């Protein structure tokens, strides 16, 4: 890894290509070994360049979180895409247009939505796959597995329109982000898988794909118990949150925010960096007994260090980051220096920055 420190003048998100590629390789190898399709969620990195690293590991199908993101990756030749966000009827014509350029799956949670969408299709359109979102405990969106009446209505709408193909059931066990440790993640996943398998069994001989995905489960599990595809996203970069959950260690975090030091306060052993909520978001977590917004690293021309002991981002305003450090670290830092911040949530940090420095070269992304 090469970091041209002299060229960094404002908050810049660094990507360690070697770590990132290893994260991709590890997940792709696991999927092959366990007999599931890896359909990674690209909402974390949103980068054509990083997407190509997935292709090199044999990935051919992807997940995105918006219509515009699907369009961005279609431009780079991706031809099997699931938009894992409930259909927004106000974007129906854009969705239909995308289906002429790629094999497209959409996500529905209500029969009324699909009925309205179906009415917009005509014989000149390409078939669109339909996943039904199932709520297996996260309680964000989705039908309850027991709500077979609504599920049957959605399947019936698909069967009544040759341009809609019922593809399967999709769930996101986002409750694993509140878990701590392997046992709790395994329990949450096992319960979700049982619900999905029971739902599939209740529909007899229909060809049904079961799609699951969250980084904690996909990082830890060694048995996906009858699931057909996995859709982790955050694993490409990981972050401090994933280390606390137990998905990885800090050595697997592939992104670091380089922040210029702009001020110091010796009475509080605090350093102020140019790197605030507009760069890191205001995502926080308890790290030991401290509420933190990121961990602090040293930067060199070859990368970043392990997190510095007892050093962390303690507060954020729009552009300011308040960094608590030890006396030893405080005395070694000068205004104009750069500090590295490992983000609590890499997805939001990447979204905020909109581009990466990879081996000293700027790589744009869809943000």
Buried (B, 14 or more C-beta within 10 A) or exposed (E): BEBEEEEBEEBBBBBBBEBBBBBBBBBBEBBEEBEBBBBBBBBBBBBBBBBEBBBEBEBEBBBBBBBEBBBBBBEEEBEBBBBBBBBBEEBBEBBBBBBEBBBBBBBBBBBBBBBEBBEEBEEEBBBBBBBBBBBBBBEEBBBBBEBBEBBEBBBEBBEEBEBBBBBBBBBBBBBBBEBEEBEBBBEBBBBBBBBBBEBBEEBEEEEBBBBBBBBBBBBBBEEBBEBBBBBBBBBBBBBBBBBBBBBBEBEBBBBBBBBBBBEBEEEEBBBBBBBBBBBBBBBBBEBEEEEBBBBBBBBEEEBBEEBBEBBBBBBBEEBBBBBBBEEEBBEEBEEEBBBBBBBBBBBBBBBBBEBBBBBBEEBEBBE
